[in-house]
């Protein structure tokens, strides 16, 4: 997906993706660790379709190759989603592959 500059109201948007987000009752953002935070592509999508995500429930899924199992990238979207009025599941599960 290309870098989306601004909000969908200000420029042409991928209508198919917008419809999926708008019609959803809730969502599960999935993000890898990128410099101890969420990926820029995930954040860009949240910013671009901001009004379609507002006030919907969510559950965050994050992962990383390190020993912390995605805890770092999972805390950043929690703060962003709280500002969007999205309640999210507060439990963090740390799974490590052996």
C-alpha angles and dihedrals in degrees: 000000000000123000106279111217117205124344127315091253089063100049142016112290137200095264095196093057092043091054092050092051094043094049095048120105090211139342145222113220110206117200136171121218112272115175091334093307142070121299119272091234091058093047091046091054092050091050095046097049094033098139093048092055097046118123097357123130118252145183119206122224117190135166141183139178092240130092094263093070099225100315094131097054090042096062097054098059090046090064092045093049091049089057088051091055092249116144111216137188108271098206118102116202117200111205120180124189117227 
